[in-house]
Amino acid sequence: MARKGILSSDIPKGERTRPATTPPAPPRGAVGALQSSLNRLHENAVQEIDPELIDDAGVEDRLGIDSEAQKQLTQSLKTYGQQVPVLLRPHATTPGRFEIVYGRRRLRALKDLGLPVKAMVRQLDDHALVMAQGQENTARQDLSFIEKASFAAQLQQMDYNRETIAAALSTDLPMLSRMLKVGTAFPLPFLRQIGSAPGIGRDRWMALARALERDGVRSRVTAFMRGPDFIKGESDARFEAVYKRATSQAKTPSATAAKPRTLRGADGQALADIRTTTKGVTLNIPARTAEGFDAWINTNAEALVSELHDRWQKDRSEGS
């Protein structure tokens, strides 16, 4: 897939509610043109850099690392070498150090192998950094829905406006709204525990968010996630375990779950069934055995209920 715009120098500038750091204006005239040409050559050149000199930067775009996929990447780099460079920028405060824009998995694998990192170094402000990071992720198309949603939520928390976030993710505003609805529903530490969950889409995440809003469910799920059994299985399995725990805890007793109690006459004959649920009390007089008693109750129900209500009020007042 083409990655137009990811490394281009004409990345559109978005709006932020707080201003980004502006680099000093370059020299003009012939000297400026020569310097610009040299800068472009330098930025397009691939350099070998010690991985220990590279720090993290930007927004957390991955919710955990797939250990098996990381092993495969490490083995590939060991066998064939690094074919695609990572993108870095000079460290904002520490000369001689760098911050990674994208290529974190490659950086980790090369660090484990003790190999230098092939990288291009660009002068990027914070806005250009997240634009490049977001567009690179979109070009790879290997981020899960929740990783993209979390990425968008983190950008919103950093005061980037929606137009900028949509451009970084190469999506439209309606889809971004759906992503943000999910991404803002879960704290980042919670998502890190579950991981990328590549097989889980927006609807299931929204269902989990709704379940966690019910009284007591979030605390019970949090306690479950701290237990020893939760860490077993892949990311999708961890989501399913949390979803099952949340939805089972969120269920309320249904009216059909309550067992009826049989009411009997002085001779022991069954007259009616009474059922108590969270919604109220139901009296059932089976017509097949009532011999007309059900019809008589129906005719006199108002007077009977009124009399019983009067007795209840009298008993309540005497007991107070």
JOTA-V818400 format. One record per run of one state. SS is the DSSP state (2 for helix, 1 for strand, 0 for the rest). FROM is the first residue (numbers start at 1). LEN is the number of residues. If there is no record, write none. Layout:
SS:FROM:LEN, SS:FROM:LEN
This chain:
0:1:15, 1:16:1, 0:17:12, 2:29:16, 0:45:2, 1:47:3, 0:50:1, 2:51:3, 1:54:2, 0:56:11, 2:67:14, 0:81:5, 1:86:5, 0:91:7, 1:98:5, 0:103:1, 2:104:10, 0:114:3, 1:117:5, 0:122:4, 2:126:15, 0:141:4, 2:145:13, 0:158:2, 1:160:1, 0:161:1, 2:162:8, 0:170:3, 2:173:11, 0:184:4, 2:188:7, 0:195:7, 2:202:11, 0:213:4, 2:217:9, 0:226:9, 2:235:16, 0:251:4, 2:255:3, 0:258:3, 1:261:4, 0:265:5, 1:270:8, 0:278:2, 1:280:5, 0:285:2, 2:287:4, 0:291:2, 2:293:27, 0:320:1
